[in-house]
Amino acid sequence: MKTIKELLRDQNATVVDVRSEEEFNLSHHPGAINIPLDQVQQRADELGSMSKPLILYCRSGNRSGIAQAILKQLGVLEVYNGGGLEDMAQSLKK
């Protein structure tokens, strides 16, 4: 299984921040798009059509884990939990 660092190097990867719009506006991973957790289920088709792999993150990894489970249940493939924003930043540094 690929690491988040390896996944982030993939030119086709889509990074999705599942935190609130307010949290996203304060700071976010470079190039990330914001789809808050409470919108993930109704936007599953949109997420499923995005370039893969999908790397989800939040503040701690909890909300992104929930979003990952929702998407997998709905048949969206190549969805990964990137953990928290700090984890994502560390993956870029390693």
N, C-alpha and C positions, 0 to 999 in steps of 0.2 A: 504494500500500500504506500502511495506517495505521501510525503510530508506536506504540510501547509506551505513550507518554503518552496518545495518543488512545484506545487500547484500554482503558487503565485507567479512563478516564472513562465507558466503557460500563457502564450500570447492570446489564447482564446478565453481565458478565465474571466468570469464575471464575479466581482466582489460586491456582496449585498450586506448593508448595515441594517439590522433588524431593530435597532433602537428607535426611540421616538424622534420625531423631526427636530425637536429642541436639542436633544443630545447630539444628533447628527450635525446640526448647525454649529455647535460649540467646537467640535473637532471630529474628523473622520479619516479613515484610511484613504490615501490618494487614489482617485479614480472610482471610489465606491459609489454605489447608488443606494438610496434610502427607501426601503420598503418596511415600515414598522411591523412588528410581529402580529399585531391585530389586523393587518391587511394581507398577511401571507396566504391564508386559505383562499380568500376571494380573488387573489391575484396569481394563483398557482399556474394557470394557463400561460400567463405572461412570463412568469419565472421559468416555466418549463420550456419556453421557446427561446430563452436567452442562451447566449454562447456558453458552452460548458468547458471546464467544470464550474459549478456554482460554489463559491466560498462565502459562507454566511458568518457574520460575527456580531457581537453585541458588546456589553460592558464586561461581563464575566464569563460568557460562554453558555449560560443557562438559556436565555431566550433564543440564541442561535441553535442550540440543541433541540429546543421545542420546534422551531421553524423547520429544521432538518427532518425531524420525525414526521411533521405534517406533510411536507413535500414528498417524502419517500412513500407515505401511505397513499398519496394521490398519484403515485407512479412517476414522479420526477426523478430521473437518474442523475448520477454524478453530482450529488449534493454533499458538501463537506462542512463540518463545524470548525471554523477557524478560531473559535474561542473568543477571547475579549480583544478590545482594541489594542491593548498593550501587548498581547500575544502576537497580534498581526504585525505590530511594529518590530517586535523582536525577531520575527521570522524574516523580515527584510534585512536585518543587521547581520544575521548569522552567516 
